[in-house]
Amino acid sequence: MIMEPDSLAPDKSSIYSSYVKAAKKMLEMDPLQKPKQDRYAPRTSPQWLGPQIEGTPVGVSMDNARLAIVAIGKLMFAQFSELVNDFYNNGLPSNLSGGRNPSLDYGFKGAEIAMLRQVLVEHALKNVQNEKNASTSIFQKIAAFEDELKVVLPKEVESARVSVENGNATIPNRIKDCRSYPLYKFVREELGTELLTGEKAKSPGEEF
C-alpha cells in the first residue's frame, strides 16, 4: 500500500542508524568508572563503584542519545512528508489539512493506514465464516463504500470549508474551551491572521 520506509529516504536512514547504534552502544556500557580508568566497565562486570562517577562519559552518553532521538525525528518527518504526497500513496486518501491540497499537510498517514489495517484484519479473523458472505463481509463492502464516498465526500468537504471560511460553521470551534484560547483569539481576531491553506500568495510573515 505504501513504499518501504528506507526507500523514501535511503540516504538519510543510513546516517541516522549510525547515531542509533552509537547511542545504543553507549547505553549498554556502565558510566560508573573505576579511578584512573579510561574504559567503561561493562554491566556484566562485578565491580560497581557507586561514587566514582565521571562527568564526561555520562555527558557523552546523554549527548549521543539526544542526537539519536533528533535523527529519528528528522527521518520520521521526511518519511511522513512523502507519505502524504499523492504521487507515492497509490490513490490512498490523504489526511485532512488546512488547505484543499492534502499533499501540503505533514500528517501521520502511515500510522493511520497501519492502524486501519490492523482493525480490518482483526475483524476478519474473528468473523471468518461471515467474510464468505457478500452481504456480511466487510472487505467486500469496502469497494462500494469507496464509490459512495467519492461521490458524496468532495461536495460535503467543500460545503463545510465554505461555511468555516464564512464564519457559519455548523460545529462551533472547540478551541474556545482550551486554556490557550486567549492567545488563539489574539492571533485570529486582533492580528487578523487567517488559517494557512497554501492557496494564497501572501506569506505568514506579511500578515504582521
Buried (B, 14 or more C-beta within 10 A) or exposed (E): EBBEBEEBBEEBBEEBBEBBEBBEEBBEBBBBBBEEEEEBBEEEEEEEEEEBEBEEBBEBBBEBBEBBEEBBEBBBEBBBBBBBBEEBBEEBBBBEBBBEEBBBBBBBBBEBBEEEEEEEEEEBEEBEEEBEEEEEBBEEEEEEEEEEEEEEEEEEEEEEBEEBEEEEEEEEEEEEEEEEBEEBEEEBEEEEBEEBBEEEEEEEEEEE
